[in-house]
Amino acid sequence: GPQVARRAAAPIAYLYFAIPLWEQLLPFLQSLTTTVAETVLGVMGVPTQVEGHHVTIPSGHFSIVEGCSGKRYLMISLAFATLAGAIERLRWRRALALLSIAAGLALVTNWLRVVTIIYAGHVTQMQSYLVANEHKSFGYALFIPLLLAILWVARRIGRGQQPAVAPQIAAESERRTARAVWPVTAS
C-alpha cells in the first residue's frame, strides 16, 4: 500500500542519476562555466578573450570542453547529497535544501577548478604542472572536500529536525508489515 510506495520511492528515484538525462545540461553548464571564468579572470586582472567555449589569455589558449562543464561534479554531488539526506532521514524540505546547497557547492567548486587552472597558466606562462601535464588530479583534490562539505551540511540540517516517527511506533509498524508480508511469501 502507501507505506510500501513511500519506502520504495527514494530507491527508485535514485535510479534517475543513471539516466543520460544529464547530458542535456552540458551546453548550459559549459556556457555558465565559460561566463564565470571570463568574469572572475577579468576581476583578477587577467586579460581574456572568449569565443564560444574557448578562452584566450596572453600566455595561451584554453578550451572549456564538456569535461570542464561541471556535469560530473553536479551529478555526483546531487547523488551523494541524496544518499546523505536519506541516511540522515531528512524530511523533504530539508532534503531539497541539502540538494540545492550541494548543487551550488558543486558548481562553485568546478568554477574554482577552471579559474585556478587558467590563472596558473597565466602566471607561469603556461608552464605550470596543472597546465603542461595534467589537471584531473587537481579536480579530485577539490572534489573530496566538496563531498565532506556535503556530509557536514547534511548533518547540520538533520540536527534541528524532530524525529519523523517515534522509535516505538516505527518498531510496531515493522512488526505489522512483517505479519502482512509473511502469508504472501509463504504462498
N, C-alpha and C positions, 0 to 999 in steps of 0.2 A: 504494500500500500504506500501511502505518502511517506512514511518513515524510511522505508527502503529506498524510495526515489530520492529523498533528501540525502541519504547516505551515499548513494551511488552517483549523485550529480557531480560532485567535485572530482572524483577519479575519472569520470567520463569526460568532463570539461577539460581536464588536464591533457587529454589526448590532442586537443586543438593546438598545442605547442608543436606537434609533429606534422601538422598540415602545412604545405608550402604556401599558405596564405600570406606569410610574412614577406615573401618576395615582392608583393605589391607595394610594400613600404620603401623598397630600395630607392626609387627615384627621389621620393620626398626626403628620405634621410640623407642621401648624397647631397642634395641641394642645400639642406639645412646645415650639414657639416661644412660644406664649402662656404656658405654665407657666414657662419660663425667664425671659421678660420680667418676669412678675409677681414672681418670686423675686429677680432681680437688682435690679429697681427698688425692691423692699422693703428690700433690704440697703443700697441707696444712700439710703434715707430718703424715697423718693417715695411718697406715699400712693396706692395703686392699688385699684381695684375692678374685678374681672373677671367678666364674664358671657359665657359661651361663648368667642368669639374677639374680644370687644370689651373693650378696656382703657380705663378712665376714670381720669383723673388730675384734680386740682383745676383745672387750666388748660383741659382739653378732653377729647376722646374720640378714640380710635384703634381701627381695626378691623384685625385681623391677617387679611387676606384670603389667598386661595390664592397670590397672587404674593409674599406675605411669608413663606410657609411654608418656603422654602429648597429647594424641589424642584429648581429650575433650578441653584442652586449645587451641590447634591448630585450631580445627574445629570451636569453638565458636568465637575465635579471628578473624578468617577469615570471618565468617558470620557478626560479628559486624563491622569489617572494611569495608566490602562490603556495609553495611547499612550506615555507616558514610560517605563513598565515595559518595553514592547516594544522601544523604542529602546535602552534600557539593557541589554536581554536578561536581565532579572531572572528567576531561577528562581521557581517557583510560590509557595514560601513567602514569599520576599521581595516578590513581586508582591502577594500577599494582604496583607502588612504595609503596603505602599505604599497599597493601596486602602483599608485601614482608617484609616490616617493621613489620607488625602485626604478620606474621608467625615467624620471628626472635625473636620478643619480647615474644611470647607465648612459644617458645622452651626454651629460656633463663630463663623465669620465672619458668617453670616446673623444669628445671635443678637446679635452686636455691632452690626450694622447696625440692627436693630429697636430694641434698647435705646437706642442713641445717638439715634435719631430721636425716640423718646418722651421721652427725657431732655431733648433740645433743646427740645421743645415745653413741657416743664415749666419749665425755667429762663428761657425767653423769652416766657412767656405765649402760646404758640402763634404767635409772630411770626418764628421762625427761618425762614431760606430753605428748610431741609430740610422744614419742616412746611407753610409757607404756599405755597411754589411747587412744588417737586418734589424727590424724593429718589432717583430712579433713577440719576442720575449719581454719587451717593454710593455706591450699591451697586456700580457699575462701578469706582469708585476703590478699593473694598475688594477687588474680585474679581481685579484684576490682581496685587496682591501675593500673593493666595491661589494663583494659578497659578504664580507664581515660586517660592513656597514648596514646591509640589508637585514642581516640577522639581529644586529643591535637594535635597529628601528622596530623590527617585529616584536622583540622582547619588550621594548619601551611601550609600544602601543598596546600590547597584551596585558601589561601590568594594571592598567587602570580600569579594565573591564570586569564586570561581575561574571561569575561562572554561569554559563548558559543553562545548565541543568545541575541540580544538586546531586552529589555522588550517589546517595541512597536511591533517588528516583531513577537515575541512569542505570544502576545495577538491577532494579526491579524491571525496567524496560528491557534490558538484555535477557533476563530470565523469561519474560513473556515472549520475546521474539524467538528464543531458543525452543520453547514449548510449541510455538506455532509452526516452526520450521521442521521439527522432528517428524511429524506424521507425513509431511510431503516428501522428505528424503527417504523415509522408510518404505515408501510405496514402490 
